């Protein structure tokens, strides 16, 4: 994504001052980064606990992943 990000459209700042990307941002980017994002439209957030640092998450093995091939809801 090379266009300029717009606050409250592509992201917002949470109560801790951290940037949180919106569903619109993720859809425009076009793929899942598998980081457990709060507004992930690819349903990856249901597979990880975003409050646990990624280094401490259980390593995912390919056969354990659920691949979502359905439509993206708006």
CHARMM internal coordinates of N, CA and C (Angstrom, degrees):
IC EDIT
DIST 1 N 1 CA 1.4504
DIST 1 CA 1 C 1.5228
ANGL 1 N 1 CA 1 C 107.57
DIST 1 C 2 N 1.3056
ANGL 1 CA 1 C 2 N 116.53
DIHE 1 N 1 CA 1 C 2 N 118.76
DIST 2 N 2 CA 1.4564
ANGL 1 C 2 N 2 CA 119.38
DIHE 1 CA 1 C 2 N 2 CA -175.20
DIST 2 CA 2 C 1.5269
ANGL 2 N 2 CA 2 C 113.35
DIHE 1 C 2 N 2 CA 2 C -109.58
DIST 2 C 3 N 1.3356
ANGL 2 CA 2 C 3 N 117.86
DIHE 2 N 2 CA 2 C 3 N -6.30
DIST 3 N 3 CA 1.4603
ANGL 2 C 3 N 3 CA 117.76
DIHE 2 CA 2 C 3 N 3 CA -179.65
DIST 3 CA 3 C 1.5263
ANGL 3 N 3 CA 3 C 110.84
DIHE 2 C 3 N 3 CA 3 C -81.83
DIST 3 C 4 N 1.3185
ANGL 3 CA 3 C 4 N 115.57
DIHE 3 N 3 CA 3 C 4 N 163.00
DIST 4 N 4 CA 1.4641
ANGL 3 C 4 N 4 CA 121.69
DIHE 3 CA 3 C 4 N 4 CA -177.79
DIST 4 CA 4 C 1.5305
ANGL 4 N 4 CA 4 C 110.06
DIHE 3 C 4 N 4 CA 4 C -69.00
DIST 4 C 5 N 1.3335
ANGL 4 CA 4 C 5 N 115.74
DIHE 4 N 4 CA 4 C 5 N 136.05
DIST 5 N 5 CA 1.4581
ANGL 4 C 5 N 5 CA 120.96
DIHE 4 CA 4 C 5 N 5 CA 178.08
DIST 5 CA 5 C 1.5193
ANGL 5 N 5 CA 5 C 110.12
DIHE 4 C 5 N 5 CA 5 C -79.65
DIST 5 C 6 N 1.3289
ANGL 5 CA 5 C 6 N 115.73
DIHE 5 N 5 CA 5 C 6 N 139.08
DIST 6 N 6 CA 1.4578
ANGL 5 C 6 N 6 CA 121.79
DIHE 5 CA 5 C 6 N 6 CA -178.92
DIST 6 CA 6 C 1.5256
ANGL 6 N 6 CA 6 C 108.75
DIHE 5 C 6 N 6 CA 6 C -111.57
DIST 6 C 7 N 1.3468
ANGL 6 CA 6 C 7 N 115.29
DIHE 6 N 6 CA 6 C 7 N 124.22
DIST 7 N 7 CA 1.4568
ANGL 6 C 7 N 7 CA 119.97
DIHE 6 CA 6 C 7 N 7 CA 179.93
DIST 7 CA 7 C 1.5244
ANGL 7 N 7 CA 7 C 110.12
DIHE 6 C 7 N 7 CA 7 C -60.74
DIST 7 C 8 N 1.3281
ANGL 7 CA 7 C 8 N 115.82
DIHE 7 N 7 CA 7 C 8 N 141.02
DIST 8 N 8 CA 1.4629
ANGL 7 C 8 N 8 CA 126.02
DIHE 7 CA 7 C 8 N 8 CA -178.44
DIST 8 CA 8 C 1.5224
ANGL 8 N 8 CA 8 C 113.65
DIHE 7 C 8 N 8 CA 8 C 70.89
DIST 8 C 9 N 1.3121
ANGL 8 CA 8 C 9 N 118.09
DIHE 8 N 8 CA 8 C 9 N 1.52
DIST 9 N 9 CA 1.4632
ANGL 8 C 9 N 9 CA 121.85
DIHE 8 CA 8 C 9 N 9 CA 170.59
DIST 9 CA 9 C 1.5252
ANGL 9 N 9 CA 9 C 108.89
DIHE 8 C 9 N 9 CA 9 C -116.07
DIST 9 C 10 N 1.3242
ANGL 9 CA 9 C 10 N 116.63
DIHE 9 N 9 CA 9 C 10 N -52.88
DIST 10 N 10 CA 1.4612
ANGL 9 C 10 N 10 CA 121.28
DIHE 9 CA 9 C 10 N 10 CA 179.68
DIST 10 CA 10 C 1.5227
ANGL 10 N 10 CA 10 C 112.93
DIHE 9 C 10 N 10 CA 10 C -96.44
DIST 10 C 11 N 1.3056
ANGL 10 CA 10 C 11 N 116.76
DIHE 10 N 10 CA 10 C 11 N -21.97
DIST 11 N 11 CA 1.4625
ANGL 10 C 11 N 11 CA 121.27
DIHE 10 CA 10 C 11 N 11 CA -179.99
DIST 11 CA 11 C 1.5247
ANGL 11 N 11 CA 11 C 109.64
DIHE 10 C 11 N 11 CA 11 C -160.27
DIST 11 C 12 N 1.3156
ANGL 11 CA 11 C 12 N 114.93
DIHE 11 N 11 CA 11 C 12 N 166.10
DIST 12 N 12 CA 1.4651
ANGL 11 C 12 N 12 CA 121.22
DIHE 11 CA 11 C 12 N 12 CA 170.42
DIST 12 CA 12 C 1.5195
ANGL 12 N 12 CA 12 C 107.39
DIHE 11 C 12 N 12 CA 12 C -144.82
DIST 12 C 13 N 1.3176
ANGL 12 CA 12 C 13 N 115.86
DIHE 12 N 12 CA 12 C 13 N 164.32
DIST 13 N 13 CA 1.4585
ANGL 12 C 13 N 13 CA 121.08
DIHE 12 CA 12 C 13 N 13 CA 177.77
DIST 13 CA 13 C 1.5228
ANGL 13 N 13 CA 13 C 107.83
DIHE 12 C 13 N 13 CA 13 C -99.87
DIST 13 C 14 N 1.3479
ANGL 13 CA 13 C 14 N 116.34
DIHE 13 N 13 CA 13 C 14 N 126.24
DIST 14 N 14 CA 1.4559
ANGL 13 C 14 N 14 CA 119.29
DIHE 13 CA 13 C 14 N 14 CA -179.24
DIST 14 CA 14 C 1.5291
ANGL 14 N 14 CA 14 C 110.66
DIHE 13 C 14 N 14 CA 14 C -79.15
DIST 14 C 15 N 1.3194
ANGL 14 CA 14 C 15 N 117.16
DIHE 14 N 14 CA 14 C 15 N -176.85
DIST 15 N 15 CA 1.4701
ANGL 14 C 15 N 15 CA 121.60
DIHE 14 CA 14 C 15 N 15 CA -175.83
DIST 15 CA 15 C 1.5249
ANGL 15 N 15 CA 15 C 112.53
DIHE 14 C 15 N 15 CA 15 C -64.23
DIST 15 C 16 N 1.3263
ANGL 15 CA 15 C 16 N 116.96
DIHE 15 N 15 CA 15 C 16 N -18.66
DIST 16 N 16 CA 1.4674
ANGL 15 C 16 N 16 CA 121.43
DIHE 15 CA 15 C 16 N 16 CA 177.62
DIST 16 CA 16 C 1.5272
ANGL 16 N 16 CA 16 C 112.07
DIHE 15 C 16 N 16 CA 16 C -93.50
DIST 16 C 17 N 1.3326
ANGL 16 CA 16 C 17 N 116.67
DIHE 16 N 16 CA 16 C 17 N 0.71
DIST 17 N 17 CA 1.4578
ANGL 16 C 17 N 17 CA 121.35
DIHE 16 CA 16 C 17 N 17 CA 179.67
DIST 17 CA 17 C 1.5169
ANGL 17 N 17 CA 17 C 114.01
DIHE 16 C 17 N 17 CA 17 C 83.69
DIST 17 C 18 N 1.3364
ANGL 17 CA 17 C 18 N 117.05
DIHE 17 N 17 CA 17 C 18 N 11.24
DIST 18 N 18 CA 1.4628
ANGL 17 C 18 N 18 CA 120.81
DIHE 17 CA 17 C 18 N 18 CA -179.92
DIST 18 CA 18 C 1.5241
ANGL 18 N 18 CA 18 C 110.42
DIHE 17 C 18 N 18 CA 18 C -89.49
DIST 18 C 19 N 1.3306
ANGL 18 CA 18 C 19 N 116.69
DIHE 18 N 18 CA 18 C 19 N 145.10
DIST 19 N 19 CA 1.4542
ANGL 18 C 19 N 19 CA 122.16
DIHE 18 CA 18 C 19 N 19 CA 178.48
DIST 19 CA 19 C 1.5268
ANGL 19 N 19 CA 19 C 109.21
DIHE 18 C 19 N 19 CA 19 C -77.12
DIST 19 C 20 N 1.3250
ANGL 19 CA 19 C 20 N 116.09
DIHE 19 N 19 CA 19 C 20 N 127.87
DIST 20 N 20 CA 1.4614
ANGL 19 C 20 N 20 CA 122.42
DIHE 19 CA 19 C 20 N 20 CA 178.41
DIST 20 CA 20 C 1.5217
ANGL 20 N 20 CA 20 C 107.57
DIHE 19 C 20 N 20 CA 20 C -119.43
DIST 20 C 21 N 1.3237
ANGL 20 CA 20 C 21 N 117.02
DIHE 20 N 20 CA 20 C 21 N 120.50
DIST 21 N 21 CA 1.4634
ANGL 20 C 21 N 21 CA 120.79
DIHE 20 CA 20 C 21 N 21 CA 179.91
DIST 21 CA 21 C 1.5222
ANGL 21 N 21 CA 21 C 110.46
DIHE 20 C 21 N 21 CA 21 C -76.36
DIST 21 C 22 N 1.3326
ANGL 21 CA 21 C 22 N 116.39
DIHE 21 N 21 CA 21 C 22 N 142.94
DIST 22 N 22 CA 1.4615
ANGL 21 C 22 N 22 CA 122.40
DIHE 21 CA 21 C 22 N 22 CA -179.15
DIST 22 CA 22 C 1.5330
ANGL 22 N 22 CA 22 C 110.29
DIHE 21 C 22 N 22 CA 22 C -87.25
DIST 22 C 23 N 1.3263
ANGL 22 CA 22 C 23 N 114.90
DIHE 22 N 22 CA 22 C 23 N 169.12
DIST 23 N 23 CA 1.4635
ANGL 22 C 23 N 23 CA 121.13
DIHE 22 CA 22 C 23 N 23 CA 176.49
DIST 23 CA 23 C 1.5370
ANGL 23 N 23 CA 23 C 109.90
DIHE 22 C 23 N 23 CA 23 C -59.21
DIST 23 C 24 N 1.3311
ANGL 23 CA 23 C 24 N 116.75
DIHE 23 N 23 CA 23 C 24 N -39.34
DIST 24 N 24 CA 1.4727
ANGL 23 C 24 N 24 CA 120.84
DIHE 23 CA 23 C 24 N 24 CA 179.11
DIST 24 CA 24 C 1.5241
ANGL 24 N 24 CA 24 C 111.18
DIHE 23 C 24 N 24 CA 24 C -59.19
DIST 24 C 25 N 1.3345
ANGL 24 CA 24 C 25 N 116.61
DIHE 24 N 24 CA 24 C 25 N -44.05
DIST 25 N 25 CA 1.4625
ANGL 24 C 25 N 25 CA 120.02
DIHE 24 CA 24 C 25 N 25 CA 178.61
DIST 25 CA 25 C 1.5320
ANGL 25 N 25 CA 25 C 110.56
DIHE 24 C 25 N 25 CA 25 C -59.29
DIST 25 C 26 N 1.3247
ANGL 25 CA 25 C 26 N 115.92
DIHE 25 N 25 CA 25 C 26 N -48.28
DIST 26 N 26 CA 1.4668
ANGL 25 C 26 N 26 CA 120.01
DIHE 25 CA 25 C 26 N 26 CA -177.87
DIST 26 CA 26 C 1.5316
ANGL 26 N 26 CA 26 C 111.44
DIHE 25 C 26 N 26 CA 26 C -62.13
DIST 26 C 27 N 1.3199
ANGL 26 CA 26 C 27 N 116.94
DIHE 26 N 26 CA 26 C 27 N -41.43
DIST 27 N 27 CA 1.4637
ANGL 26 C 27 N 27 CA 120.21
DIHE 26 CA 26 C 27 N 27 CA 179.46
DIST 27 CA 27 C 1.5233
ANGL 27 N 27 CA 27 C 110.89
DIHE 26 C 27 N 27 CA 27 C -65.13
DIST 27 C 28 N 1.3209
ANGL 27 CA 27 C 28 N 117.52
DIHE 27 N 27 CA 27 C 28 N -40.41
DIST 28 N 28 CA 1.4664
ANGL 27 C 28 N 28 CA 120.09
DIHE 27 CA 27 C 28 N 28 CA 178.78
DIST 28 CA 28 C 1.5240
ANGL 28 N 28 CA 28 C 111.12
DIHE 27 C 28 N 28 CA 28 C -68.34
DIST 28 C 29 N 1.3342
ANGL 28 CA 28 C 29 N 117.13
DIHE 28 N 28 CA 28 C 29 N -33.23
DIST 29 N 29 CA 1.4587
ANGL 28 C 29 N 29 CA 120.06
DIHE 28 CA 28 C 29 N 29 CA 177.44
DIST 29 CA 29 C 1.5254
ANGL 29 N 29 CA 29 C 109.60
DIHE 28 C 29 N 29 CA 29 C -66.17
DIST 29 C 30 N 1.3351
ANGL 29 CA 29 C 30 N 116.51
DIHE 29 N 29 CA 29 C 30 N -39.77
DIST 30 N 30 CA 1.4507
ANGL 29 C 30 N 30 CA 120.39
DIHE 29 CA 29 C 30 N 30 CA 170.97
DIST 30 CA 30 C 1.5189
ANGL 30 N 30 CA 30 C 117.73
DIHE 29 C 30 N 30 CA 30 C 94.25
DIST 30 C 31 N 1.3171
ANGL 30 CA 30 C 31 N 119.27
DIHE 30 N 30 CA 30 C 31 N 3.95
DIST 31 N 31 CA 1.4675
ANGL 30 C 31 N 31 CA 120.21
DIHE 30 CA 30 C 31 N 31 CA 177.37
DIST 31 CA 31 C 1.5243
ANGL 31 N 31 CA 31 C 110.10
DIHE 30 C 31 N 31 CA 31 C -156.46
DIST 31 C 32 N 1.3172
ANGL 31 CA 31 C 32 N 115.52
DIHE 31 N 31 CA 31 C 32 N 162.23
DIST 32 N 32 CA 1.4624
ANGL 31 C 32 N 32 CA 121.86
DIHE 31 CA 31 C 32 N 32 CA 179.38
DIST 32 CA 32 C 1.5233
ANGL 32 N 32 CA 32 C 110.03
DIHE 31 C 32 N 32 CA 32 C -91.53
DIST 32 C 33 N 1.3304
ANGL 32 CA 32 C 33 N 116.32
DIHE 32 N 32 CA 32 C 33 N 133.04
DIST 33 N 33 CA 1.4729
ANGL 32 C 33 N 33 CA 120.67
DIHE 32 CA 32 C 33 N 33 CA 178.55
DIST 33 CA 33 C 1.5310
ANGL 33 N 33 CA 33 C 111.65
DIHE 32 C 33 N 33 CA 33 C -89.35
DIST 33 C 34 N 1.3229
ANGL 33 CA 33 C 34 N 116.81
DIHE 33 N 33 CA 33 C 34 N -4.56
DIST 34 N 34 CA 1.4651
ANGL 33 C 34 N 34 CA 123.97
DIHE 33 CA 33 C 34 N 34 CA 178.46
DIST 34 CA 34 C 1.5233
ANGL 34 N 34 CA 34 C 112.96
DIHE 33 C 34 N 34 CA 34 C 58.31
DIST 34 C 35 N 1.3527
ANGL 34 CA 34 C 35 N 115.81
DIHE 34 N 34 CA 34 C 35 N 38.85
DIST 35 N 35 CA 1.4602
ANGL 34 C 35 N 35 CA 120.99
DIHE 34 CA 34 C 35 N 35 CA 177.76
DIST 35 CA 35 C 1.5217
ANGL 35 N 35 CA 35 C 112.46
DIHE 34 C 35 N 35 CA 35 C -104.52
DIST 35 C 36 N 1.3101
ANGL 35 CA 35 C 36 N 117.46
DIHE 35 N 35 CA 35 C 36 N 1.87
DIST 36 N 36 CA 1.4572
ANGL 35 C 36 N 36 CA 120.19
DIHE 35 CA 35 C 36 N 36 CA -179.31
DIST 36 CA 36 C 1.5137
ANGL 36 N 36 CA 36 C 113.42
DIHE 35 C 36 N 36 CA 36 C 76.17
DIST 36 C 37 N 1.3193
ANGL 36 CA 36 C 37 N 117.93
DIHE 36 N 36 CA 36 C 37 N 34.82
DIST 37 N 37 CA 1.4605
ANGL 36 C 37 N 37 CA 122.40
DIHE 36 CA 36 C 37 N 37 CA -177.37
DIST 37 CA 37 C 1.5346
ANGL 37 N 37 CA 37 C 111.41
DIHE 36 C 37 N 37 CA 37 C -59.20
DIST 37 C 38 N 1.3214
ANGL 37 CA 37 C 38 N 115.56
DIHE 37 N 37 CA 37 C 38 N 144.21
DIST 38 N 38 CA 1.4634
ANGL 37 C 38 N 38 CA 122.61
DIHE 37 CA 37 C 38 N 38 CA -178.01
DIST 38 CA 38 C 1.5263
ANGL 38 N 38 CA 38 C 112.47
DIHE 37 C 38 N 38 CA 38 C -57.25
DIST 38 C 39 N 1.3179
ANGL 38 CA 38 C 39 N 118.20
DIHE 38 N 38 CA 38 C 39 N -41.48
DIST 39 N 39 CA 1.4641
ANGL 38 C 39 N 39 CA 121.85
DIHE 38 CA 38 C 39 N 39 CA -175.37
DIST 39 CA 39 C 1.5306
ANGL 39 N 39 CA 39 C 112.46
DIHE 38 C 39 N 39 CA 39 C -108.73
DIST 39 C 40 N 1.3181
ANGL 39 CA 39 C 40 N 117.18
DIHE 39 N 39 CA 39 C 40 N 32.36
DIST 40 N 40 CA 1.4694
ANGL 39 C 40 N 40 CA 121.47
DIHE 39 CA 39 C 40 N 40 CA -178.68
DIST 40 CA 40 C 1.5275
ANGL 40 N 40 CA 40 C 111.40
DIHE 39 C 40 N 40 CA 40 C -63.46
DIST 40 C 41 N 1.3499
ANGL 40 CA 40 C 41 N 118.59
DIHE 40 N 40 CA 40 C 41 N 119.01
DIST 41 N 41 CA 1.4562
ANGL 40 C 41 N 41 CA 120.46
DIHE 40 CA 40 C 41 N 41 CA 178.12
DIST 41 CA 41 C 1.5284
ANGL 41 N 41 CA 41 C 112.20
DIHE 40 C 41 N 41 CA 41 C -80.75
DIST 41 C 42 N 1.3164
ANGL 41 CA 41 C 42 N 117.08
DIHE 41 N 41 CA 41 C 42 N -3.65
DIST 42 N 42 CA 1.4590
ANGL 41 C 42 N 42 CA 121.98
DIHE 41 CA 41 C 42 N 42 CA -177.66
DIST 42 CA 42 C 1.5266
ANGL 42 N 42 CA 42 C 112.14
DIHE 41 C 42 N 42 CA 42 C -98.07
DIST 42 C 43 N 1.3398
ANGL 42 CA 42 C 43 N 116.88
DIHE 42 N 42 CA 42 C 43 N 9.44
DIST 43 N 43 CA 1.4570
ANGL 42 C 43 N 43 CA 124.97
DIHE 42 CA 42 C 43 N 43 CA 176.64
DIST 43 CA 43 C 1.5192
ANGL 43 N 43 CA 43 C 114.25
DIHE 42 C 43 N 43 CA 43 C 61.72
DIST 43 C 44 N 1.3133
ANGL 43 CA 43 C 44 N 118.12
DIHE 43 N 43 CA 43 C 44 N 20.79
DIST 44 N 44 CA 1.4636
ANGL 43 C 44 N 44 CA 119.80
DIHE 43 CA 43 C 44 N 44 CA 178.02
DIST 44 CA 44 C 1.5213
ANGL 44 N 44 CA 44 C 111.18
DIHE 43 C 44 N 44 CA 44 C -72.19
DIST 44 C 45 N 1.3391
ANGL 44 CA 44 C 45 N 118.00
DIHE 44 N 44 CA 44 C 45 N -30.16
DIST 45 N 45 CA 1.4624
ANGL 44 C 45 N 45 CA 121.66
DIHE 44 CA 44 C 45 N 45 CA -177.40
DIST 45 CA 45 C 1.5182
ANGL 45 N 45 CA 45 C 112.42
DIHE 44 C 45 N 45 CA 45 C -58.18
DIST 45 C 46 N 1.3305
ANGL 45 CA 45 C 46 N 118.23
DIHE 45 N 45 CA 45 C 46 N -23.71
DIST 46 N 46 CA 1.4545
ANGL 45 C 46 N 46 CA 120.33
DIHE 45 CA 45 C 46 N 46 CA 179.88
DIST 46 CA 46 C 1.5238
ANGL 46 N 46 CA 46 C 111.71
DIHE 45 C 46 N 46 CA 46 C -76.10
DIST 46 C 47 N 1.3104
ANGL 46 CA 46 C 47 N 118.15
DIHE 46 N 46 CA 46 C 47 N -7.72
DIST 47 N 47 CA 1.4635
ANGL 46 C 47 N 47 CA 121.63
DIHE 46 CA 46 C 47 N 47 CA -177.84
DIST 47 CA 47 C 1.5245
ANGL 47 N 47 CA 47 C 113.63
DIHE 46 C 47 N 47 CA 47 C -102.73
DIST 47 C 48 N 1.3185
ANGL 47 CA 47 C 48 N 117.67
DIHE 47 N 47 CA 47 C 48 N -10.80
DIST 48 N 48 CA 1.4617
ANGL 47 C 48 N 48 CA 120.60
DIHE 47 CA 47 C 48 N 48 CA -179.49
DIST 48 CA 48 C 1.5191
ANGL 48 N 48 CA 48 C 109.54
DIHE 47 C 48 N 48 CA 48 C -134.55
DIST 48 C 49 N 1.3085
ANGL 48 CA 48 C 49 N 116.40
DIHE 48 N 48 CA 48 C 49 N 162.38
DIST 49 N 49 CA 1.4641
ANGL 48 C 49 N 49 CA 122.01
DIHE 48 CA 48 C 49 N 49 CA 174.83
DIST 49 CA 49 C 1.5181
ANGL 49 N 49 CA 49 C 106.96
DIHE 48 C 49 N 49 CA 49 C -100.62
DIST 49 C 50 N 1.3646
ANGL 49 CA 49 C 50 N 118.39
DIHE 49 N 49 CA 49 C 50 N 105.00
DIST 50 N 50 CA 1.4618
ANGL 49 C 50 N 50 CA 120.43
DIHE 49 CA 49 C 50 N 50 CA -175.74
DIST 50 CA 50 C 1.5282
ANGL 50 N 50 CA 50 C 114.18
DIHE 49 C 50 N 50 CA 50 C -63.70
DIST 50 C 51 N 1.3439
ANGL 50 CA 50 C 51 N 117.99
DIHE 50 N 50 CA 50 C 51 N -13.34
DIST 51 N 51 CA 1.4582
ANGL 50 C 51 N 51 CA 119.48
DIHE 50 CA 50 C 51 N 51 CA 178.80
DIST 51 CA 51 C 1.5239
ANGL 51 N 51 CA 51 C 112.25
DIHE 50 C 51 N 51 CA 51 C -81.21
DIST 51 C 52 N 1.3439
ANGL 51 CA 51 C 52 N 117.03
DIHE 51 N 51 CA 51 C 52 N -11.02
DIST 52 N 52 CA 1.4641
ANGL 51 C 52 N 52 CA 121.89
DIHE 51 CA 51 C 52 N 52 CA 179.09
DIST 52 CA 52 C 1.5250
ANGL 52 N 52 CA 52 C 108.27
DIHE 51 C 52 N 52 CA 52 C -100.76
DIST 52 C 53 N 1.3369
ANGL 52 CA 52 C 53 N 118.79
DIHE 52 N 52 CA 52 C 53 N 127.96
DIST 53 N 53 CA 1.4695
ANGL 52 C 53 N 53 CA 120.94
DIHE 52 CA 52 C 53 N 53 CA 179.16
DIST 53 CA 53 C 1.5401
ANGL 53 N 53 CA 53 C 111.21
DIHE 52 C 53 N 53 CA 53 C -54.16
DIST 53 C 54 N 1.3220
ANGL 53 CA 53 C 54 N 115.51
DIHE 53 N 53 CA 53 C 54 N 143.33
DIST 54 N 54 CA 1.4635
ANGL 53 C 54 N 54 CA 120.08
DIHE 53 CA 53 C 54 N 54 CA -175.95
DIST 54 CA 54 C 1.5234
ANGL 54 N 54 CA 54 C 112.62
DIHE 53 C 54 N 54 CA 54 C -57.79
DIST 54 C 55 N 1.3364
ANGL 54 CA 54 C 55 N 116.76
DIHE 54 N 54 CA 54 C 55 N -29.76
DIST 55 N 55 CA 1.4698
ANGL 54 C 55 N 55 CA 119.24
DIHE 54 CA 54 C 55 N 55 CA 179.65
DIST 55 CA 55 C 1.5296
ANGL 55 N 55 CA 55 C 112.03
DIHE 54 C 55 N 55 CA 55 C -65.68
DIST 55 C 56 N 1.3316
ANGL 55 CA 55 C 56 N 116.21
DIHE 55 N 55 CA 55 C 56 N -21.88
DIST 56 N 56 CA 1.4580
ANGL 55 C 56 N 56 CA 120.29
DIHE 55 CA 55 C 56 N 56 CA -178.11
DIST 56 CA 56 C 1.5276
ANGL 56 N 56 CA 56 C 113.48
DIHE 55 C 56 N 56 CA 56 C -100.61
DIST 56 C 57 N 1.3248
ANGL 56 CA 56 C 57 N 116.14
DIHE 56 N 56 CA 56 C 57 N -5.34
DIST 57 N 57 CA 1.4608
ANGL 56 C 57 N 57 CA 119.81
DIHE 56 CA 56 C 57 N 57 CA 178.04
DIST 57 CA 57 C 1.5205
ANGL 57 N 57 CA 57 C 109.76
DIHE 56 C 57 N 57 CA 57 C -68.55
DIST 57 C 58 N 1.3032
ANGL 57 CA 57 C 58 N 115.77
DIHE 57 N 57 CA 57 C 58 N 152.07
DIST 58 N 58 CA 1.4638
ANGL 57 C 58 N 58 CA 120.55
DIHE 57 CA 57 C 58 N 58 CA 175.07
DIST 58 CA 58 C 1.5271
ANGL 58 N 58 CA 58 C 108.07
DIHE 57 C 58 N 58 CA 58 C -61.49
DIST 58 C 59 N 1.3248
ANGL 58 CA 58 C 59 N 117.88
DIHE 58 N 58 CA 58 C 59 N 129.88
DIST 59 N 59 CA 1.4753
ANGL 58 C 59 N 59 CA 118.71
DIHE 58 CA 58 C 59 N 59 CA 178.19
DIST 59 CA 59 C 1.5307
ANGL 59 N 59 CA 59 C 109.72
DIHE 58 C 59 N 59 CA 59 C -61.88
DIST 59 C 60 N 1.3190
ANGL 59 CA 59 C 60 N 115.78
DIHE 59 N 59 CA 59 C 60 N 129.28
DIST 60 N 60 CA 1.4607
ANGL 59 C 60 N 60 CA 120.62
DIHE 59 CA 59 C 60 N 60 CA -179.74
DIST 60 CA 60 C 1.5176
ANGL 60 N 60 CA 60 C 109.78
DIHE 59 C 60 N 60 CA 60 C -83.47
DIST 60 C 61 N 1.3084
ANGL 60 CA 60 C 61 N 115.14
DIHE 60 N 60 CA 60 C 61 N 134.84
DIST 61 N 61 CA 1.4560
ANGL 60 C 61 N 61 CA 120.44
DIHE 60 CA 60 C 61 N 61 CA 174.70
DIST 61 CA 61 C 1.5118
ANGL 61 N 61 CA 61 C 107.10
DIHE 60 C 61 N 61 CA 61 C -104.57
DIST 61 C 62 N 1.3135
ANGL 61 CA 61 C 62 N 116.12
DIHE 61 N 61 CA 61 C 62 N 147.62
DIST 62 N 62 CA 1.4602
ANGL 61 C 62 N 62 CA 121.94
DIHE 61 CA 61 C 62 N 62 CA -172.89
DIST 62 CA 62 C 1.5326
ANGL 62 N 62 CA 62 C 112.35
DIHE 61 C 62 N 62 CA 62 C -51.39
DIST 62 C 63 N 1.3465
ANGL 62 CA 62 C 63 N 118.25
DIHE 62 N 62 CA 62 C 63 N -42.65
DIST 63 N 63 CA 1.4585
ANGL 62 C 63 N 63 CA 120.14
DIHE 62 CA 62 C 63 N 63 CA -176.95
DIST 63 CA 63 C 1.5317
ANGL 63 N 63 CA 63 C 112.30
DIHE 62 C 63 N 63 CA 63 C -71.23
DIST 63 C 64 N 1.3251
ANGL 63 CA 63 C 64 N 119.45
DIHE 63 N 63 CA 63 C 64 N -15.88
DIST 64 N 64 CA 1.4547
ANGL 63 C 64 N 64 CA 122.38
DIHE 63 CA 63 C 64 N 64 CA 179.05
DIST 64 CA 64 C 1.5213
ANGL 64 N 64 CA 64 C 112.41
DIHE 63 C 64 N 64 CA 64 C -85.79
DIST 64 C 65 N 1.3199
ANGL 64 CA 64 C 65 N 118.68
DIHE 64 N 64 CA 64 C 65 N -19.18
DIST 65 N 65 CA 1.4570
ANGL 64 C 65 N 65 CA 122.31
DIHE 64 CA 64 C 65 N 65 CA -176.19
DIST 65 CA 65 C 1.5177
ANGL 65 N 65 CA 65 C 111.22
DIHE 64 C 65 N 65 CA 65 C -74.32
DIST 65 C 66 N 1.3295
ANGL 65 CA 65 C 66 N 115.17
DIHE 65 N 65 CA 65 C 66 N 139.58
DIST 66 N 66 CA 1.4457
ANGL 65 C 66 N 66 CA 120.77
DIHE 65 CA 65 C 66 N 66 CA 171.51
DIST 66 CA 66 C 1.5309
ANGL 66 N 66 CA 66 C 106.09
DIHE 65 C 66 N 66 CA 66 C -94.77
DIST 66 C 67 N 1.3015
ANGL 66 CA 66 C 67 N 117.07
DIHE 66 N 66 CA 66 C 67 N 122.77
DIST 67 N 67 CA 1.4608
ANGL 66 C 67 N 67 CA 120.96
DIHE 66 CA 66 C 67 N 67 CA 179.81
DIST 67 CA 67 C 1.5242
ANGL 67 N 67 CA 67 C 107.80
DIHE 66 C 67 N 67 CA 67 C -92.48
DIST 67 C 68 N 1.3156
ANGL 67 CA 67 C 68 N 116.21
DIHE 67 N 67 CA 67 C 68 N 122.71
DIST 68 N 68 CA 1.4527
ANGL 67 C 68 N 68 CA 121.83
DIHE 67 CA 67 C 68 N 68 CA -180.00
DIST 68 CA 68 C 1.5208
ANGL 68 N 68 CA 68 C 108.85
DIHE 67 C 68 N 68 CA 68 C -97.76
DIST 68 C 69 N 1.3389
ANGL 68 CA 68 C 69 N 115.24
DIHE 68 N 68 CA 68 C 69 N 114.30
DIST 69 N 69 CA 1.4641
ANGL 68 C 69 N 69 CA 121.13
DIHE 68 CA 68 C 69 N 69 CA -178.82
DIST 69 CA 69 C 1.5068
ANGL 69 N 69 CA 69 C 112.43
DIHE 68 C 69 N 69 CA 69 C -112.52
DIST 69 C 70 N 1.3280
ANGL 69 CA 69 C 70 N 117.72
DIHE 69 N 69 CA 69 C 70 N 10.73
DIST 70 N 70 CA 1.4638
ANGL 69 C 70 N 70 CA 121.35
DIHE 69 CA 69 C 70 N 70 CA -175.96
DIST 70 CA 70 C 1.5172
ANGL 70 N 70 CA 70 C 112.16
DIHE 69 C 70 N 70 CA 70 C -82.04
DIST 70 C 71 N 1.3208
ANGL 70 CA 70 C 71 N 115.83
DIHE 70 N 70 CA 70 C 71 N -178.87
DIST 71 N 71 CA 1.4622
ANGL 70 C 71 N 71 CA 120.69
DIHE 70 CA 70 C 71 N 71 CA 179.72
DIST 71 CA 71 C 1.5154
ANGL 71 N 71 CA 71 C 110.78
DIHE 70 C 71 N 71 CA 71 C -71.40
DIST 71 C 72 N 1.3198
ANGL 71 CA 71 C 72 N 115.40
DIHE 71 N 71 CA 71 C 72 N 159.31
DIST 72 N 72 CA 1.4604
ANGL 71 C 72 N 72 CA 121.68
DIHE 71 CA 71 C 72 N 72 CA 177.64
DIST 72 CA 72 C 1.5071
ANGL 72 N 72 CA 72 C 108.14
DIHE 71 C 72 N 72 CA 72 C -96.29
DIST 72 C 73 N 1.3308
ANGL 72 CA 72 C 73 N 116.60
DIHE 72 N 72 CA 72 C 73 N 118.21
DIST 73 N 73 CA 1.4668
ANGL 72 C 73 N 73 CA 121.67
DIHE 72 CA 72 C 73 N 73 CA 179.21
DIST 73 CA 73 C 1.5260
ANGL 73 N 73 CA 73 C 110.31
DIHE 72 C 73 N 73 CA 73 C -77.46
DIST 73 C 74 N 1.2989
ANGL 73 CA 73 C 74 N 115.83
DIHE 73 N 73 CA 73 C 74 N 146.60
DIST 74 N 74 CA 1.4697
ANGL 73 C 74 N 74 CA 120.11
DIHE 73 CA 73 C 74 N 74 CA 175.02
DIST 74 CA 74 C 1.4895
ANGL 74 N 74 CA 74 C 110.01
DIHE 73 C 74 N 74 CA 74 C -109.27
END
COOR INIT
IC SEED 1 N 1 CA 1 C
IC BUILD
